[in-house]
């Protein structure tokens, strides 16, 4: 599937990624999905999931990796630099300012409560994005049921058994990658 639109310039990429970054306190990924797929239509859901999958295995934050890949896709290195600048420049200034303020007011109960509330909002946004992207599992080489089983196993290992996330992702993710590779090889 091909997207219905494309950014007109690296400047537009930078602007859109700046706006996304400023909306995404606690996590930009759900906002990126809404903006890139639903609002601007630069990517299809399937393309977004594909970029997210690649971004998760690369070092660094997923959304930064996605920004780099989208920028490169449309405008090469100039687009990658524009998207990266948009994703990081303004949030960096804000985070440095907030860090200085937090150092001054960390002991205030209102500040601690606000941070707990932001964590809950971020978790809700990620859950909502996952539910929106659920239909793309129908076209996954593994199929919907094995993918949901992997999700349940990851939640059980990390949430209930308190395994380190890296072990769960490497074990279950590695198994899923091998299974998808095997299925794709059989169907070729």
WOFEN-V199380 format. One record per backbone hydrogen bond with DSSP energy under -0.5 kcal/mol. NH is the residue of the N-H (numbers start at 1). CO is the residue of the C=O. If there is no record, write none. Layout:
# WOFEN-V199380
<<NH/CO> <NH/CO>>
This chain:
# WOFEN-V199380
<<4/41> <5/41> <13/9> <14/10> <15/11> <16/12> <17/13> <18/14> <19/15> <20/16> <21/17> <22/18> <23/19> <23/20> <24/20> <25/23> <27/24> <32/28> <33/29> <34/30> <35/31> <36/32> <37/33> <38/33> <38/34> <39/34> <40/35> <42/36> <43/36> <48/44> <49/45> <50/46> <51/47> <52/48> <53/49> <54/50> <55/51> <56/52> <57/53> <57/54> <58/54> <65/61> <66/62> <67/63> <68/64> <69/65> <70/66> <71/67> <72/68> <73/69> <74/70> <75/71> <76/72> <78/75> <79/75> <80/76> <81/77> <82/78> <83/79> <84/80> <85/81> <86/82> <87/83> <88/84> <89/85> <92/88> <93/89> <94/90> <95/91> <96/92> <97/93> <98/94> <99/95> <100/96> <101/97> <102/98> <103/99> <104/100> <105/101> <106/102> <108/105> <111/108> <112/108> <113/109> <114/110> <115/111> <116/112> <117/113> <118/114> <119/115> <120/116> <121/117> <122/118> <123/119> <124/120> <125/121> <126/122> <127/123> <128/124> <129/125> <130/126> <131/127> <132/128> <133/129> <134/130> <134/131> <136/133> <137/134> <138/135> <139/136> <140/137> <143/140> <147/143> <148/144> <149/145> <150/146> <151/147> <152/148> <153/149> <154/150> <155/151> <156/152> <157/153> <158/154> <159/155> <160/155> <160/156> <161/156> <163/157> <167/164> <168/164> <169/165> <170/166> <171/167> <172/168> <173/168> <173/169> <174/169> <174/170> <175/171> <176/172> <177/173> <178/174> <179/175> <180/176> <181/177> <182/178> <183/179> <184/180> <185/181> <186/182> <187/183> <188/184>>
